[in-house]
């Protein structure tokens, strides 16, 4: 009987006639890269044949297969001198899918597998980096709970976002070890609440659960939809790749990224990609952090101020560039590559033929023929016939008078118009009624595949040029603008806006005795890249660390029934910072009616020092003085 599970270094893989059919695209390419002498973390592939057996055996792994997995695991332990579940030097694993052909984001992945309450402390001691260990553990709980246990992923993100707001920080990287400790507890409590079970601590249980989940994801609705759209047979199945973890989130000498050997949008023969320092792979494609460019040239063309990988990690970049050329020459096609840098050491996690636009497909094929990489016949066959119609995609008339609402990254070329929708199901429904739509999401996920196909264009508030939305849109030939941080999206109200004004009131000397700083709020706005696009108006105060477009100490304050107390959603506010004017564009009669119906907000301070303060304090713009005549103070203290 043919071996069903093969180590990346197995000599048996050379004997397989169609390695991608048996090992899947990812497994076959990992083995191939290893034979080419490229740095690939040790691992093994559970073949597509096992997927077939799995579904025949009522969606479970039999004892024989489990035994083979344990045997291959020992080979990884030997290669890296670590043991799975060990309390001194624990081995951590990644578990990834790998179909015959690329299905970006359609199936599940689990990283940092092997961590529990005990091994995380061992990892902390071994690396002398408690923050990294706890960050890795929270990532694992978050990913495993979502993929294997079925806890909604956004519930974890909400916990993180709320925690950052309370701490007044912008990014995940601003959180320290103690912060992650608190969130780990919150994450486990969430699992207990949602699934009525404790988060699994047995590492062997974790591994089998992850392998099962990846096989099950082959039959997920998103995967079935993708296969239908791309004429991929259901019986092919997926392989599963189990690999020793390498870490891009151990510090500033670590990074992770996604790159293409040529530009997938234009076809230009230049390296194209994004990376993040002190991050793991999902951070790049998820859009939760704004990625940086690989090359200095791309950074300059985009106007980005963040350093490119070529500048931040010059030695690693040079090594990566050599790998790019070697892989493209070997596979004779543009490659889509995933990599991680751990303590300035480069590791290759994946290579595959990259998704590209129809226009770039033609250019790349022609260029490669001229470069003698492929023949004319191969060049013609590289361009899919059904993709040629996208070359006729509409474009905007450059001479037309257009109102620009917001800007983002040109993830996939073309132009489109249609009704804005906020869910994939709505896009699909309206498409069935012959209505054109634009799908607007904070960020897309694999579950959005049906809506992305149904929509005429895609807009996301988060994500870079290698995000899920960007990669899938290019493959579909859909115009896509990603990472438009200027817009805010409200799924409940079914609307998105650019140029919002946020009002925070009842924070003045009377309404909010003590006057809390708005630092955490302004930090959140600025951290999302909206510092010059979203204004904040408040009757409260700011600290010296405040950044962005902020107006404070507005009077009369809300507690006195000033206009700020009467503003409603949808009102237009005109701000002219140069002239120093602030206008509420609402009819006087409407404001009078609102004032008639206005009821002040009670504070929590009904006695004591702060209550006494509120009784005598004057307007903030006049110094918020507290002598008995403070309310009638004439001197102007504000710098206006």
ZIUR-V686448 format. One line per field, one symbol per residue. ss: DSSP state (@ for helix, = for strand, . for the rest). psi: psi as a letter, one per 40 degrees, with the letter a starting at -180 (. if undefined). burial: b if it has 9 or more other C-alpha atoms within 8 Angstrom, else e. Layout:
ss->???
psi->???
burial->???
This chain:
ss->....===...@@@@@...@@@@@@@@@@@@@@@@@.......====.@@@@@@@@@......@@@@@@@@@@@@@@@@@@..==.....==.=======.........=====.....@@@@@@@@@..@@@@@@@@@@@@@@@@@@.....@@@@@@@@@@@@@@@....@@@..@@@@@@@@@@@@@@@@@@@.......@@@@@@@@@@@@@@@...@@@@@@@@@....@@@.=======..........======...........======...@@@@@@.....==..@@@@@@@......@@@@.@@@@@@@@@@@@@@@@@@...========..=========....@@@@@@@@@@@@@.....@@@@@@@..@@@@@@@@................====......===..@@@@@@@@@....=====....@@@@@@@@@..====.......@@@@@@@@@..====....====....====..====............=.@@@@@@@@@.......====..=.......===......@@@..@@@.......====....====...@@@@@@@@@@..........@@@@@@@@@...@@@.......@@@........
psi->hhhehhidehddddehdgddddeidddddddddddeeihhiiaihhidddddddddfffihidddddddddddddddddefihheiedgihiiihiigidihghediiihifheiaddddddddddefgdddddddddddddddddddefhhddddddddddddddefidideeiaddddddddddddddddddefiihhehddddddddddddddedeidddddddddefhhdediiihhhihhihefeaeeiiiihiieiheddeigiihiiihifiiddddddedihiiididdddddeeieiiiddddgdddddddddddddddddefihihhhiihhfehhhheiiihiiiidddddddddddddefdiidddddedhhdeeddeeeiiiiheeihihhdiiahgdhiiiiiihhieidddddddddefhiihhhidiiideeddddddidihhidiiaeeiddddddddefhhhhifgedihhhddefiiiifihhhhifeadddghdgiifdddddddddeeededhihhieaiiieehiaghhifhiiiddefiddeeiiheihhhhgddefihhhghidddddddddehhihiiegeiadddddddeiaidefefieidfddehdhhdig.
burial->eeeebbbbeeeebeeeeebbbbbbbbbbbbbebbeeebbbbbbbbbbbbbbbebbebebebeeeebebbeebbeebbeeeebbbbbeebbbbbbbbbbbbebbeebbbbbbbbbbbeebbbbbbbeeebbbbbbbbbbbbbbbbbbbbeebebeebeebbeeebbeebbbbeeebebeebbebbebbbeebbeeeeeebebebebbbbbbbbbbbbbbebebbbbbbeeeeeeeebbbbbbbbbbbbbbbbebbbbbbbbbbbbbbbbeebbbbbbbbbbbebbbbbebbbbbbbbebbeeeeeeebbbbbeebebbbbbbebbbebbbeebebbbbbbbbbeeebbbbbbbbbbbbbbbbbbbbbebbeeebbeeeebeeebeeebbebeeeeeeeeeeeeeeeeebbbbbbbbbbbeebbbbebbbebbeeebbbbbbbebbbbbbbbbbbbbbbbbbbbbbbbbbbbbbbbbebbbbbbbbbbbbbeeeebeeebbbbeebbbbbbbbbbebebbbbbbbbbbbbbbbebbbbbbbbbbeeebbbbbbbbbbbbbbebbbbbbeeeebebbeeeeeeeeeeeeeeeebeebbeeeeeeeeeeeeeebbbbbebbbbbbbbbbbeebbbebeeeeeee
